[in-house]
Amino acid sequence: MLLPSRRVAAVAPFLAMDVMTAAAARERAGGSVVHMEVGQPSAPAPRAVIAAAQGALAHGRVPYTEALGLPALRERIARDYRDRYGVDVAPERVVVTTGSSAGFILAFMSLFDAGARVGVPQPGYPAYRSILAALDLVATPMVLRAEDRFAPTAELLRAVHAQARLSGVLVMSPANPSGTVIAPDALRALCAAARDLSLPFISDEIYHGLGYDGLPSATALQFDADAIVINSFSKYHCMTGWRVGWMVVPDSLVRPIERLAQNLYISAPYLSQVGALAAFEAGEELDAVRDGYARNRAILLDALPGLGLGRTHPADGAFYLYADVSDLTDDAAEFCRRMLAEAGVAATPGLDFDPAEGAHHVRFSFAGSEDDCREAVRRLRGWLG
Ligand SMILES: Cc1ncc(COP(=O)(O)O)c(C=O)c1O
């Protein structure tokens, strides 16, 4: 029998996928499911994106691109930093990637040697831990607290570094699973602390563009020109399966990352890059999708307290609510299994995001339709009410 490497053995399974499998089985058996377990928009890619990709496909030739991406796309992304945040980014510092997922691999590999410890938020996106483990790096949790809105702080970073001697730090805003936006001043302080401690600062900004009546999403580049910013067309632009994202990196990392990208995957998919370029023309369509999430969020926030789920951080951005279910259960995984089996609502147990405290939380995604959200509330009322 072939045994997997020690590194791969350290990669945890994704419980959300188990929920998806159980939900699919229920649907095959004729049951209905409201899907709130999946972190992806139900809306299709914008019309302009589809038209651009169809146009390119009609030419027949779908080539590799340069490893760092199509020059026109890199330029357009760079321009967006000026338009959106007032930050000057040279197009040469933009790297087009196969989703932000590839961005993490490229960032971690280019910055850290085996055994290095990287501070990551907990609760947080589980792939950070898994990718670090797969690369023989160590994810060091920065434990976030509900009373701090699940936002990391400069003090927390200093405290974790004092204990663990980090080699780098990663933060995300808006966050998965809490939806927390790090306030601009707090992000500035985090960047300053990282610089003080000589730690590379990696900022996952994949949910930018998805904010609700609250804090503006600042980019780390406003506060640290050397921050490594990772972003994607998956979420705001509704292009999950196109697998295209980007990074902004300091000059010193461009060539190392180019060498890695050339060897690891040659280039991000050409058609997806052509589509991504057109996504910048689709602001109106995409803002309308975002306004739909805002309505979904309002429906859920209105209903949850009456369901015993009042201790839910209201999500400044992204499309998740991270509900504290400790009044109802101390086993969120079992709670999610029963919620699916008995109410036909699929959601993700918190253990995916937080191995320590996740048994008390459930993540609901509100990236689906308004009808889905209303139906979920109706079913949960019947089940929990
Ligand atoms: C916080 C966060 N970062 C990164 C990703 C990966 O996205 P992609 O590889 O599609 O860009 C996700 C996906 O859910 C996420 O929630």
The ligand as an SDF file (V2000), in Angstrom:
LIG
                    3D

 16 16  0  0  0  0  0  0  0  0999 V2000
  -11.1500   33.8370    2.7800 C   0  0  0  0  0  0  0  0  0  0  0  0
  -11.0000   33.0750    1.5100 C   0  0  0  0  0  0  0  0  0  0  0  0
   -9.8410   33.1570    0.8370 N   0  0  0  0  0  0  0  0  0  0  0  0
   -9.6450   32.4600   -0.2950 C   0  0  0  0  0  0  0  0  0  0  0  0
  -10.6160   31.6340   -0.8330 C   0  0  0  0  0  0  0  0  0  0  0  0
  -10.2920   30.8450   -2.0950 C   0  0  0  0  0  0  0  0  0  0  0  0
  -10.9240   31.3450   -3.2230 O   0  0  0  0  0  0  0  0  0  0  0  0
  -10.4350   31.1950   -4.7260 P   0  0  0  0  0  0  0  0  0  0  0  0
   -9.3300   30.2170   -4.7890 O   0  0  0  0  0  0  0  0  0  0  0  0
  -11.6580   30.7490   -5.4580 O   0  0  0  0  0  0  0  0  0  0  0  0
   -9.9930   32.5690   -5.1540 O   0  0  0  0  0  0  0  0  0  0  0  0
  -11.8500   31.5180   -0.1770 C   0  0  0  0  0  0  0  0  0  0  0  0
  -12.8970   30.6340   -0.7050 C   0  0  0  0  0  0  0  0  0  0  0  0
  -13.9420   30.4280   -0.1160 O   0  0  0  0  0  0  0  0  0  0  0  0
  -12.0350   32.2550    1.0300 C   0  0  0  0  0  0  0  0  0  0  0  0
  -13.1870   32.1910    1.7160 O   0  0  0  0  0  0  0  0  0  0  0  0
  1  2  1  0
  2  3  1  0
  2 15  2  0
  3  4  2  0
  4  5  1  0
  5  6  1  0
  5 12  2  0
  6  7  1  0
  7  8  1  0
  8  9  2  0
  8 10  1  0
  8 11  1  0
 12 13  1  0
 12 15  1  0
 13 14  2  0
 15 16  1  0
M  END
$$$$
